[in-house]
Amino acid sequence: MHDPRLNDLAKVIVNYSIDLQKGEKVLIEAVGIEPQAVIALIRAVRKREGIPLVTLKEPQVMREILRDGTEEGIKLAAACEAYRMKKVDAYVGFRSGSNAFEMSDVTPEKMKIYNTHWMKPVHLKLRVPKTRWVVLRYPTPSMAQQAGMSTEAFEAFYFKVCTLNYNKLSKAMDALVTCMDATDHVAIKGPGTDLEFSIKDLPAIKCDGKMNVPDGEVFTAPVKTSINGVVTFNTPAVYEGITFENIKLEFEKGKVVKAECNHTDRFNQILDCDKGARYVGEFAIGVNPHVKQPMKDTLFDEKIAGSFHMALGNAYEGEADNGNRSQIHWDLVAIQTAGLGGGEISFDGETIRKNGRFVTTDLKPIDKVR
C-alpha cells in the first residue's frame, strides 16, 4: 500500500531541495530497493516536467562487488557511473536496506580501493560540485531499531523531521551564518574536550534542506593547521559497517596525533589511508529542533540541536574549502546538551552556545523554530 506521506516527502525533495526545472535530468539512486518511495520521486519529477533516470542498488550485492572485487573491476564500474553523473543536472540519493552493518566484513584495503576509485571521483569530484544534490534515508525497521524506537514511532518521527518547514529554519539560521563569517577564533569546552582553532576567512554555509534531508546545520572549515587540543565525541559513529564509540582525538597544528576509541586500531587504519585523513575538512553546528538524540546515522545525528561535528578528511571544494584533500570525509558528532554533560562554544572570546542552547540575542531564535 502506498504511504501518502511519501508524496509530501517527494515534493520537498524535488520542488525545494533540488528545485528541479522543466527539462532537467535527475539521477535517482536508491540503495536498498523501496519501490514506492522511488515511484513517488519519479512522479514528482514528471510533475515538474523533468527527466528521471533511476538506478537501484542492493547493499548485499554491493558488499559482494566490493568484498572480492578487483581494482580493475571497481574502476570500470566507477567510470560508468561517472559518465552517467556527467549527464544529469541533479541527484537524489535514497538510502535504505535492512542491515546498517552490511559492509562490516569488507576489508580496509578494499574500502580504500572503493573510496579512491569510485567514491572520490564520482561523488566528491562530480556530484558534490557539479550537480544540485540531496541525500536522504528511508525509515526502515533496522533504522528504528538503531534509534531504540518502534517502527511506527520512528516512521512518524522521520516524516516530521524530513518535512520540516525548512524555509522558516533557513531564515533563522542566517544570523549564525553572519556570526560565523565574522569569527576568527573558536573555542570548544566540555567533558573530555578543550579545543581551539581558527575559521578566519572561511565562509559559513547554510544547510537548510537543499543537500541533506533531514537538514539543519551551518558548516565551515577550520584553517587546516590551526587546531590544537583535545576533543571527545559522545555520539556513536558507524563507518564501513563498524560502530566506533567514545572517540577521543588529540590535535597538534591541525593534525590528529593521537586517536582512541573502542576500535582504536581500525580507527587509525582509516586515518592512515592518506595524508589528508588526519586533518579536518569541516566544522559545523547542528540546529534541527526535531532531532534530539543519536540514532547511529550520521545524516540525522549531525543535525541534532545542541551538537557540533567535525569531519576528518576532505573539505568541500568550492564552498568552505581549507585545501585539505582526502579520500574520506567522516563526520564525528558531539552533543553538548545538559543531559549529556553540557559544554560551550565561544567565538572570539564570546560564548554563543552553552549546554546546547544559543545564548546571544541574535542566535536565540534558532532554538525556537518548530
C-alpha positions in Angstrom: 0.0 0.0 0.0 1.3 3.4 -0.9 2.0 5.7 2.0 0.7 9.2 1.2 3.5 10.7 3.4 5.9 9.7 0.6 4.2 12.1 -1.8 4.8 15.0 0.7 8.4 14.0 1.1 8.9 13.7 -2.7 7.5 17.2 -3.2 10.0 18.6 -0.6 12.9 16.8 -2.4 12.0 17.7 -6.0 10.4 21.1 -5.6 12.5 22.5 -2.8 15.7 20.5 -2.2 16.9 20.2 -5.8 14.5 22.8 -7.2 14.1 20.8 -10.5 13.3 22.8 -13.6 11.5 21.8 -16.8 13.6 19.6 -19.0 16.3 19.0 -16.4 17.6 15.5 -15.8 17.8 13.9 -12.4 19.5 10.7 -11.3 17.6 8.9 -8.5 19.9 6.4 -6.9 18.2 4.0 -4.5 20.5 1.9 -2.4 18.1 -0.6 -0.8 15.1 -1.1 -3.1 12.0 0.7 -1.9 9.8 0.8 -5.0 7.0 3.1 -3.6 9.5 5.7 -2.5 11.2 5.7 -5.9 7.9 5.8 -7.7 6.8 8.9 -5.6 10.0 10.6 -6.6 9.6 9.7 -10.3 6.0 11.1 -10.3 7.2 14.3 -8.6 9.9 14.7 -11.2 7.5 14.3 -14.0 5.1 16.9 -12.5 8.0 19.3 -12.8 8.4 18.1 -16.4 11.9 16.8 -15.6 13.5 13.6 -16.8 14.1 10.9 -14.2 17.0 8.4 -14.5 16.9 5.6 -12.0 19.4 3.2 -10.6 18.6 0.5 -8.0 21.3 -1.0 -5.8 21.1 -3.6 -3.1 23.5 -3.4 -0.1 24.2 -7.1 -0.1 25.1 -7.0 -3.8 27.3 -4.0 -3.3 29.1 -5.9 -0.5 29.8 -8.8 -2.8 31.1 -6.4 -5.5 33.5 -4.8 -3.1 34.5 -7.7 -0.9 36.2 -9.7 -3.6 36.3 -7.1 -6.4 39.4 -6.3 -8.3 40.8 -2.8 -8.7 40.2 -3.1 -12.4 36.5 -4.0 -11.9 35.9 -1.2 -9.5 37.5 1.3 -11.8 35.3 0.2 -14.6 32.1 0.4 -12.5 33.1 3.9 -11.4 33.8 5.0 -14.9 30.3 4.0 -16.0 28.8 5.9 -13.0 30.9 8.9 -13.7 29.7 9.1 -17.3 26.1 9.0 -16.0 26.7 11.6 -13.4 28.1 14.0 -16.0 24.8 13.7 -17.9 22.5 14.9 -15.1 21.6 18.2 -13.6 20.6 16.9 -10.2 20.9 13.9 -8.0 18.7 12.3 -5.3 20.5 9.6 -3.2 17.9 7.4 -1.4 19.4 5.0 1.2 17.7 2.1 2.7 18.5 -1.6 3.5 17.8 -4.0 6.3 21.3 -4.1 7.8 23.4 -1.0 8.6 26.4 -3.1 9.1 26.4 -4.9 5.7 29.9 -3.7 4.9 31.4 -4.6 8.2 33.5 -7.5 6.7 34.7 -5.7 3.7 38.5 -5.2 4.4 40.0 -1.7 4.8 42.1 -2.4 1.7 39.0 -3.0 -0.4 37.3 0.0 1.0 40.3 2.1 0.2 40.1 1.0 -3.4 36.4 1.9 -3.5 36.9 5.3 -1.9 39.9 6.1 -4.1 38.5 5.0 -7.5 34.7 5.2 -7.0 33.5 7.4 -4.2 36.0 10.3 -4.6 35.9 10.7 -8.5 32.1 10.1 -8.9 30.7 11.8 -5.8 33.3 14.1 -4.3 34.7 15.3 -7.7 31.5 15.2 -9.8 28.2 15.0 -7.8 29.1 17.4 -5.0 30.5 20.3 -7.0 28.7 19.9 -10.3 25.0 18.9 -9.6 22.2 20.1 -7.3 22.1 17.1 -5.0 20.3 15.8 -1.9 20.8 12.6 0.1 18.2 11.0 2.4 17.4 7.8 4.2 14.2 5.6 4.2 12.6 4.7 7.5 13.3 1.0 7.8 12.8 -1.3 10.8 16.6 -1.5 11.2 16.8 2.3 11.5 14.1 2.2 14.1 16.0 -0.5 16.0 19.2 1.6 15.9 17.3 4.6 17.3 15.7 2.4 20.0 12.2 3.1 18.7 9.2 1.2 17.4 8.8 1.1 13.7 5.6 3.1 13.8 7.0 5.7 16.1 10.2 6.0 14.1 8.3 6.5 10.8 6.2 9.3 12.4 9.4 10.9 13.6 11.1 10.5 10.2 8.4 12.2 8.2 8.1 15.0 10.8 11.8 15.7 10.6 12.1 15.4 6.8 9.1 17.6 6.0 10.1 20.4 8.5 9.4 24.0 7.4 12.9 24.5 6.0 12.1 28.0 4.8 11.4 29.1 8.4 14.5 27.4 9.7 16.6 28.8 6.9 15.7 32.4 7.8 16.6 31.8 11.5 19.9 30.3 10.5 21.0 33.5 8.7 22.2 35.0 12.0 24.5 32.1 12.6 26.0 32.4 9.1 26.7 36.1 9.7 28.2 35.3 13.1 30.5 32.5 11.8 31.6 34.6 8.8 32.8 37.3 11.2 34.7 34.9 13.5 38.4 34.1 13.8 38.9 32.1 16.9 36.7 29.2 18.0 37.0 27.6 21.4 35.0 24.5 22.5 34.9 23.1 26.0 33.1 20.2 27.6 33.6 16.8 29.1 36.9 15.5 27.6 37.0 18.5 25.3 39.3 21.6 25.3 39.8 22.6 21.7 40.6 25.7 19.8 41.1 26.7 16.1 40.5 29.4 13.6 37.8 29.7 10.9 39.0 33.1 9.7 38.2 33.9 6.0 36.5 30.5 5.5 32.8 31.0 4.5 29.9 29.6 6.6 27.5 27.5 4.5 23.8 27.2 5.5 22.4 23.7 5.1 18.6 24.2 5.1 17.2 21.2 3.2 19.0 21.7 -0.1 21.6 19.0 0.2 20.5 16.6 3.0 17.1 15.6 4.3 16.8 15.9 7.2 18.9 19.1 7.4 19.7 21.9 9.8 23.4 22.8 10.2 25.8 25.6 9.4 29.2 24.4 8.4 32.6 25.9 7.6 36.1 24.5 7.8 38.9 25.2 10.2 42.2 26.8 9.0 43.9 23.5 8.2 46.9 23.8 10.7 45.1 25.8 13.4 43.5 23.1 15.5 45.1 22.3 18.9 43.8 20.5 21.9 41.6 17.5 22.6 38.0 16.6 21.6 35.8 13.8 22.7 32.8 12.7 20.5 30.0 11.2 22.6 27.9 10.0 19.7 28.5 6.6 18.1 29.8 6.8 14.5 29.1 3.9 12.1 31.7 3.8 9.4 32.4 1.0 6.9 30.0 -1.2 8.9 31.8 -0.7 12.3 30.4 1.2 15.2 33.0 3.5 16.8 32.3 4.9 20.3 34.0 7.2 22.8 36.2 8.7 20.1 38.9 10.9 21.6 41.3 12.9 19.3 44.3 14.9 20.2 45.4 17.6 17.7 48.7 19.5 17.2 48.8 22.1 14.5 45.7 20.7 12.8 46.8 17.0 12.7 45.4 14.2 14.7 48.4 12.9 16.7 46.6 10.5 18.9 43.2 8.7 18.4 41.5 6.4 20.8 38.1 4.7 20.8 36.6 1.2 21.2 38.3 0.1 17.9 41.5 2.1 18.1 43.5 0.0 15.7 40.8 0.1 13.0 40.2 3.8 13.5 43.8 4.5 13.0 43.9 2.3 9.9 41.3 4.6 8.4 43.2 7.7 9.4 46.3 6.3 7.7 44.6 5.9 4.3 46.2 9.1 3.1 47.9 12.3 4.3 44.7 14.3 4.5 42.7 11.9 6.7 44.3 13.1 9.9 43.3 16.7 9.2 39.8 18.3 9.5 37.8 19.3 6.4 34.7 20.6 8.1 33.4 22.1 11.3 29.6 22.5 11.8 26.9 23.3 14.3 23.6 21.3 14.3 20.3 23.1 14.8 17.4 20.8 13.8 14.8 21.1 16.6 13.2 17.7 15.9 16.4 15.7 16.1 17.3 15.4 19.7 19.1 12.1 20.3 21.6 10.0 18.4 20.5 7.1 16.3 23.8 5.8 14.8 23.0 7.5 11.4 25.3 10.5 10.6 22.7 12.1 8.3 20.4 12.5 11.3 23.0 12.8 14.2 25.0 15.7 12.7 21.8 17.8 12.7 21.0 17.3 16.4 20.1 20.6 18.0 22.8 21.4 20.5 25.5 19.4 18.7 28.6 20.2 16.7 30.5 18.0 14.4 33.9 17.8 12.7 34.7 15.9 9.6 38.1 14.2 9.2 39.3 14.3 5.7 38.2 16.1 2.6 37.0 19.7 2.6 34.1 20.7 0.4 35.7 22.2 -2.8 34.2 25.4 -3.9 32.4 26.0 -0.6 34.2 26.1 2.7 37.5 24.9 1.4 40.6 24.9 3.6 42.6 23.0 1.0 42.5 19.6 2.7 42.2 16.6 0.3 41.4 13.0 1.3 39.5 10.0 0.0 37.4 10.1 3.2 35.0 12.7 4.7 34.0 11.3 8.1 31.7 13.3 10.3 32.1 12.8 14.1 29.4 14.3 16.3 29.5 15.7 19.9 26.2 16.6 21.7 26.5 19.4 24.3 23.1 19.4 25.8 22.8 19.5 29.6 21.7 15.9 29.8 24.8 14.6 28.1 27.3 16.6 30.1 26.9 20.1 28.6 29.7 22.3 27.2 30.0 25.6 25.4 31.2 27.1 22.2 32.9 30.6 22.1 33.6 32.8 19.1 36.4 35.3 19.6 36.0 35.0 23.3 32.2 35.4 23.5 30.1 32.4 24.5 27.5 31.8 21.8 26.1 28.5 22.9 26.0 26.8 26.3 24.7 23.4 27.2 23.2 23.1 23.7 21.3 26.4 23.8 22.2 29.6 22.0 22.7 32.4 24.5 23.2 35.6 22.3 20.2 37.7 21.3 20.7 37.2 17.6 21.0 33.4 17.8 18.3 32.6 20.3 15.5 32.5 17.6 17.1 29.4 16.1 16.1 27.3 19.1 12.5 28.5 18.8 11.9 27.1 15.3 9.3 24.3 15.1 
